[in-house]
Amino acid sequence: ISAVTLGEIDQDMVAKGETVFKAKCTACHKISKKFIGPSLKGITERRTPEWIMNMVMNPEEMIQKDPIAKQLLIEYNGAPMANQNITEDEARALLEYFRTKN
């Protein structure tokens, strides 16, 4: 993903993102606290929309090529983010959900 255009928060996308988060992300991520992976509260203030979507869709490549992802791997004891086969639509919905968690 090279560019994401954000507008007003889309509540339908937020609901879809919450469903995806509960189904595929909660084993390792919590919104308000560190767990196996980083807390996601305020993630949209710390990372770009493109970075977030790329990380959830292709964590292996991000860990190989992205300096932030490499640092997170070290910080979280070498536990790589699992590839959950997130589609682009699901990644965009997750991003929208995360926008409501700042």
C-alpha positions as CSV (number, residue, x, y, z in Angstrom):
1,I,0.0,0.0,0.0
2,S,1.6,3.3,-1.1
3,A,-1.2,5.8,-0.3
4,V,-4.3,5.8,1.8
5,T,-6.8,8.7,1.8
6,L,-8.6,9.2,5.1
7,G,-11.8,11.1,5.5
8,E,-14.5,11.1,8.1
9,I,-14.6,7.9,10.2
10,D,-16.8,5.4,8.4
11,Q,-18.8,3.6,11.1
12,D,-19.6,0.6,8.9
13,M,-15.9,0.1,8.3
14,V,-15.2,0.5,12.0
15,A,-17.7,-2.3,12.8
16,K,-16.1,-4.6,10.2
17,G,-12.6,-3.7,11.6
18,E,-13.7,-4.6,15.1
19,T,-15.0,-7.9,13.9
20,V,-11.7,-8.7,12.1
21,F,-9.7,-7.5,15.2
22,K,-11.7,-9.8,17.5
23,A,-11.3,-12.8,15.2
24,K,-7.7,-12.4,14.1
25,C,-5.7,-10.1,16.4
26,T,-6.7,-10.4,20.0
27,A,-4.6,-13.5,20.6
28,C,-1.5,-11.2,20.5
29,H,-2.8,-7.6,20.7
30,K,-4.9,-5.6,23.2
31,I,-6.1,-2.1,22.6
32,S,-4.9,-0.5,25.9
33,K,-1.9,-2.6,27.0
34,K,1.1,-4.4,25.8
35,F,0.6,-8.1,25.5
36,I,2.4,-10.5,23.1
37,G,2.5,-7.5,20.7
38,P,2.2,-3.8,21.1
39,S,-0.8,-2.0,22.5
40,L,-2.8,-0.6,19.6
41,K,-4.2,2.5,21.4
42,G,-2.9,5.5,19.6
43,I,-1.3,3.4,16.8
44,T,-2.7,5.9,14.2
45,E,-0.7,8.7,15.9
46,R,2.5,6.6,16.0
47,R,2.4,5.1,12.5
48,T,1.2,6.1,9.0
49,P,-2.0,4.5,7.6
50,E,0.1,2.9,4.9
51,W,2.5,1.4,7.5
52,I,-0.3,-0.1,9.5
53,M,-2.0,-1.7,6.5
54,N,1.3,-3.1,5.1
55,M,2.2,-4.5,8.5
56,V,-1.1,-6.3,9.0
57,M,-1.2,-7.6,5.4
58,N,2.5,-8.6,5.0
59,P,4.3,-8.8,8.4
60,E,7.1,-11.1,7.1
61,E,8.2,-8.6,4.4
62,M,7.9,-5.7,6.8
63,I,10.1,-7.4,9.4
64,Q,12.7,-8.0,6.7
65,K,12.6,-4.5,5.2
66,D,11.2,-1.9,7.6
67,P,13.3,-0.5,10.3
68,I,10.4,0.1,12.7
69,A,9.1,-3.4,12.2
70,K,12.7,-4.8,12.8
71,Q,12.9,-2.8,16.1
72,L,9.5,-4.0,17.2
73,L,10.6,-7.6,16.6
74,I,13.6,-7.0,19.0
75,E,11.5,-5.2,21.5
76,Y,9.0,-8.0,21.7
77,N,11.6,-10.7,22.3
78,G,11.8,-11.9,18.7
79,A,8.2,-12.9,18.5
80,P,7.2,-12.1,14.9
81,M,3.7,-10.9,14.0
82,A,1.8,-13.9,12.6
83,N,0.5,-13.5,9.1
84,Q,-3.3,-13.8,9.4
85,N,-4.0,-13.5,5.7
86,I,-5.6,-10.1,6.1
87,T,-7.1,-8.8,2.8
88,E,-6.7,-5.2,1.7
89,D,-10.4,-4.6,2.6
90,E,-9.9,-6.1,6.1
91,A,-6.7,-4.1,6.6
92,R,-8.5,-0.9,5.7
93,A,-11.4,-1.8,8.1
94,L,-8.8,-2.5,10.8
95,L,-7.2,0.9,10.2
96,E,-10.6,2.6,10.5
97,Y,-11.3,0.7,13.8
98,F,-7.9,1.8,15.1
99,R,-8.7,5.4,14.2
100,T,-11.4,5.3,16.9
101,K,-8.9,4.0,19.6
102,N,-6.8,7.1,20.2
